[in-house]
Structure formats: structure tokens, C-alpha cells
Amino acid sequence: MTIAALASVALLGGCSDQKTGTPTPTSAPSSTGLPTDGAPAVTDPIANTAAAEADPCSTISNPEIESIGGKVKRSELEQLTMGNACAWVFQESPNTVSAGLVTGNKDGLSALYAQHATGGLTTFKPVDPVNGYPAVIYANGGEGKGNCTLAIGVRNDLVYNVIPRLSSGHPSFSDPCGMAVKVAEAAIKNLKGA
């Protein structure tokens, strides 16, 4: 599978991997009645996300991503149906991490909790908050060594997904979710500073 297809499957929780144009940026929370389905509330929502939605690669600098995952060969914008993501391709291939705001999901973590409640996810594990923001490891198939999908609620209506796909030679192969948390910590720090 291509990086875009892998990221799309993970970003969508198993939906299609069709690409579309740039989603309309949302700069302020708009959904009411969230959270639902047992999802935790985001107590310190990040409102100013328009720049990161348009250019997810700007959310984390190359030195930051390299300190987490190793030398970056290239980064590329992925325009996915559920929002833009950045894929960092590491020098030692085939190792990548994709990350971005899932703007097509207007229910934030509540959507994942609802999907879990109906048996729609093959993996669902709430984890410790990332920089104070609630987080869940989830998948709808595609689990395996070196893979992880981490969703962090940055607002009640918006999540930031991080998806490492690592080969056995990568230092984080045995703990891809640990790597995802480090990427998310850097992204949230930068999002809050925007």
C-alpha cells in the first residue's frame, strides 16, 4: 500500500482512501453537545488550527521529527478525504510516520468511542493524556508489529492522528505507539504556541 493509502485507512478508521481537495479549515470549535459516548472532554481546546490544517508538515520541524524517528529523507503533503496529513519518510526505509488533524471528523474522540461501542474497531485503548489532551490507540484492521494509530483530542470536535509504520530495523519498531506519543507531544506543543 502507498503511504497515502495507509494513512487514509488509519485516519478514517477503515473508510475509503479517496483523495479530495483541501478541506475547509475550521478555526474555532463549532460542535455542541460533545463529548458523547463516554469520550473524555478536552478541557483546554486548541482553537487556532487553520495553519496546521492547511500545512500539516509545518506542525513539527524537521529537527524535531528527526530527534524522534531518525534522519528524514523527505516529507510530503497527503490530501486525504478526512483532512491533510504530513508523511515523513525516513532515510532508513521503509519507515514512515504520518500525522495531521482529522478535519472530516466533526465529532472528535466521540466518533471513535461511538465506533468502539458498536464493535466497529478491532483495537481501542484509551491511553494516558498527551500533554494534557485525551488520547486513544485504535485501529480497524491493519494492526501489526511496528504499526500504531494514535488519536489525540485537541478539541471536543477535532483529533490529531499520528500513524507510525516502522520496519524491524527501526529503533522504535517494538514501541511504535511510544514514538507516536513523542510526535504528538511535539505537535501539540507547537499547535498551542501557534
C-alpha positions, 0 to 999 in steps of 0.5 A: 500500500502507498503511504497515502493509502495507509494513512487514509485507512488509519485516519478514517478508521477503515473508510475509503482512501479517496483523495479530495481537495483541501478541506475547509479549515475550521478555526474555532470549535463549532460542535455542541453537545460533545463529548458523547459516548463516554469520550473524555472532554478536552478541557483546554481546546486548541482553537487556532488550527487553520495553519496546521490544517492547511500545512500539516508538515509545518506542525513539527520541524524537521529537527524535531521529527528527526530527534524522534524517528531518525534522519528524514529523507523527505516529507510530503503533503497527503490530501486525504478525504478526512483532512491533510496529513504530513508523511515523513519518510525516513532515510532508513526505509521503509519507515514512515510516520504520518500525522495531521488533524482529522478535519472530516471528523466533526465529532472528535474522540466521540466518533471513535468511542461511538465506533468502539461501542458498536464493535466497529474497531478491532483495537481501542485503548484509551491511553494516558493524556498527551500533554494534557489532551485525551488520547486513544490507540485504535485501529480497524484492521491493519494492526501489526508489529511496528504499526500504531494509530494514535488519536489525540483530542485537541478539541471536543470536535477535532483529533490529531492522528499520528500513524507510525509504520516502522520496519524491524530495523527501526529503533522504535519498531517494538514501541511504535505507539511510544514514538507516536506519543513523542510526535504528538507531544511535539505537535501539540506543543507547537499547535498551542504556541501557534 
